[in-house]
């Protein structure tokens, strides 16, 4: 076991950041045994330095640039979002030879390629398991376990709050619109429909999935998205008559054109899911992703998709 401690800087002290700090402090012995060296929290980057944050005030700083530049910091954990100033902080950390762990889906959806290239140039690691589906260990199997296989399709429920809304929404008449935030819609996408915030969130995750699964740069802007603004109880009744249910799915797949050229399709929309399909049973705040590969066939990953503790678990798993 190495006696040299590994210094960690955590950027952000929200739900996930607080849970990561708690795990580092509460599980120091176990983490040391797993990693092979003591893990030491060097500092926490926050917007507001105050003594009511639940951690020693001496660990807090609002100078993120200085924190990630410290010689005693080896790993930077970015949990502050949104795209900026997170992107600037991560690039600064990578350029200074620090490995980075992030759960920032909005940032990774637009800058995966840029950040991965910066990490490669600096010969350090960039991990973002928690950016897609909370506690589900999904990115690593795609990049490592399936590295020798050809992924054909990735489809999943990556926004559990939408599923929860579907379960709660009821209406007395078949054509009565469902309550806020939106109504649902049939499975056929129409590009003219505006996205909802949930579809936008799922689109960011779909961009990350497509980029990793198909080894190409896909941004959130490349992802077609349609929210749940038009789904009604009548749609669910029709779906049940067909032996289906409705789920907001992120679908990424490898397609071959009539000319024999391959391209990548990434989209998010309410889709009909047969009741005997594994995704049909996913409810509550759970996420699930189904991967179809040439050799491995169909694989499913399922687990908690949100919340401080599940996301923090994925963050810690990247170390």
N, C-alpha and C positions, 0 to 999 in steps of 0.2 A: 504494500500500500504506500502511495506517495505521501510524504509528510507535508508537501507544499499545498497550502489551501487553494481552493478555486474561488476566486472572488466573483460575486454576482451583483449586478446592478439591476434593479427592477424599475421600469418606467411606468408609472400609473399606480394608483392606490384605490381603485374602485372595487367592485365585487370580486373580480378575478384577481387583481393585484393583491388585495388584502388576503385572499385565500392562499395565494402562492407564498406570500411572506409568512403566513401562519404555518404552512407545511414546512418551509425551510427551517423555521425555528423549532417546531414541534417534533420533526422527524430527522433531526440532525444526525443521530447515530445511524439510523437505517440508510439515510442518503449517503453517508460516508462509506458504509459497507458496500453499497451498490455502485457508487461512482469510483471508489478507490482513493478518495482524497476528501479532506474536510471541505464542506461547502460553507462559505462565509458571505453573509449579506453585507456588501460594502456601502450601499446607499440606495435611496428610493427617490426617483424623480417625480415631483408633484408640481401642480400649479400654485398651491397654497401651502406654505410651511406654517404649521400651527401645532400646538401641543395637545390638540383634541383629535388627532388622527389615529390613535390606537397603537402607535409605535413610538419608540424613543425619538424625540425631536432631532437628536443629533444625526439620525439616519436620513432625514429629509433634506431635499435641496430642490430649488426651482431652476438650477443651472444644469440642464440636462446635458448640454454639450461638454461641460467640464466633467460631469460624472462619467460619461461613457469614454472619456479620454484618460481616465486615471490608470496608472500603471498596475494597480492592484485589482483591476477589474478584468476578468477573463471572459465572462458571459454577460450579455445584455438581454434582458427579458422585456420586450415591448408590449405593454398592455394598456396603453393610453388612448390610441386612436385619436382622431380619424386619420385620413390619408396624410395630412400635414398637421402637426410637425413630426409625426411618426416616421415618415419616409426620410426626412432629413436626419433624424436621430439614428435610424438604422444604418443609413449610408455612412454616417460619421463613425459609427461603431465598427462596421465592416472594414472601412478604410484603415482603421487603426488596429486591425488584427483581432477584433473581438468576435467571437461567435455570437449569433443572435437567435433567439426564440421569440416568435410573435404569434398572437392570436388575432391579428388585424385582418379580417376578411376583406374589408373595403380596400385596404392598401394592396394586399396580395392580388386582388382581382385586377388591378391596373398596373402593378409594378413587379410581378413575379419574375419576369425575364430580366429586368434591370437589376433587381436585388440579387438574383441568383448569379448573374454575371459578376457583380461586385464581390460577392462571397468567393466565387471561383478565383478571381484575380488576386484576392487577399489570402487565398488558401485557408479559409475558415469556413465554418458551417452556418447554414441558414435553415432553420426548422420552423414549420408552420402547421403542425398537425392540428392544433386547436382552432385554426381559422375556418375550417369547413363544417365539421359535425361534432363539436363539443368533445365529449370524452371518447368518441369512437376512434380506435386506432386504425386509420384508413389510409392516410397518405403514405406511410412507410410500407405497407403491403403493396401499394401500387408501384412505388419507386424501387422497391427491393425484391419482394417475394415474386412479383410478376414481371421483373425486369427482362426475363428471357421469353416472355409470352407476348402475344399480340392482343391488346385490349380492343374489343369491338364496340362495347357499349357500356355506359355508366348511367344509371337512373336511380334517383332517390328522393326521399323526403328530407330536406335539409333545413326546414323551417317548421318546427313543431308547433309553434303558436297558431299557425293556420289550421292544422289538424284539430287542435283544441277548439278553435272557433267553429269549425264545421260540426263538431260533436254537440256544442252548446246551442247552436242556432236552431230555432224551431219557429214555425209560423202556423196560424190556424187554417189558412187557405192555401191550396197548391201554388198559386201564383203570387203570394204575398212576399215582397222582398224581405230578405233577412236583415237583422239589425246591423248597426255599425260593427266592424269597419266597412264591410263590403258585402255584396251578394256574390254568389259563385257563378260559374259559367260552364258551358259545355266543353267538350274536349278539343274542339277544332280551334286552333289559334287564328286570330285575326290581327294583323300588324297594326291596324289603326287604333286599337284599344290602348288607352294609357296604362302604364304600369302602376302598381301599388307599391307601397314601401316594402311589403313582404315579398313581392315578386322581385323587387330590386335587390333585396338582401339575398334571396335565393339565386339571382342571376350572378351576383358577385361570387358566390360559392361555386356555381356552375362553371364560371370562367376558370377558377382555380382547378377544379376537377378536370376540365377539358385540357388545360395546359399540361397537367401532370400525366394524365392517362394517354395523351396522344403526342406528347413531346413537341408541342407547338405553342406559340404565344397566342393566347386567347384572352381578351380583356372583357370586362363587364359590358362595354359598348357593343361587343360582337354578339352578345347573347340576346336572342329574341325573348321578350318577357311579356306575359299577360297575367294580371293578378286575378283575385277572386271576386272582382266587383260585379259580376253578373250571374253568379250561381244562386239559384232559388231552391226552395224545397221541392219544386216540381222537377228540377234537374236530378235531385237525389232519388226521387221516386222513379223517374225514368231509368236511372242507372241501376237501381235495385231490380227493376223489371228485366233488365238485361243481364242480371247476375254480376253486377259491378258496383263499385263505389267511386267517389270522386276524391282525388288527392292532388294537391299542388306539387307537381314533380319537376325536378331539374333533370333534364335528359341530354346526355352528350353521347354522340356516336360517330363512328367512322363510316363514311358513305363513299360509294364508288359511282361516279357519273357514267352516263352512257358511253362516253369517250374513254372510259377506263381509268380516269383520274380519280385519286382519292381526295376527299375533303372532310372537314370536321363540322358537324352541326351541333350547336349548343342552344338550348331553349328551356324556358320555364313557363308552364301554363297548367291550368286545372285539367287533369286527364282522367279518362275512364280507366279504372284498374279492376280487373276481374277479381272476384271475391276469393278465388283460390290462389291468387298471387301473394307472395310473402309481404309485399308492401301494403296490401289491403288491411292487414291486422295492426299496422303501426298507428298508435294513437297517443294522445297526450303530448308531453314535451319531448317524446322520443324521436330520434332521427334514424333513418335506415338508408343504406346505399347498396344497390345490387350491381355487381360488376360481371360482365360477360366477356370471357376471353377465349381465344381459339383452343388452347390446350387445357386450361383449368376449368372451362365451362362456367357455370353460374356460381358466384360467391356472394354472400350477403353479410353486411356489417351493420350491427344494430346496437343502439345504446342511447344514453342521455345526450341530448343535443344542445343544451343550454344550461345556464346557471353557473354561479361562481365556482362551486366545488368540482363539478364535472369538467369544466373548461380548464381549471387549474390542474386537474389530474392529467389532462392531455399535454398541458404546458410542461409539467414536471417530467412526463414520459419522454420528452424530446431531449433530455439531458443525458 
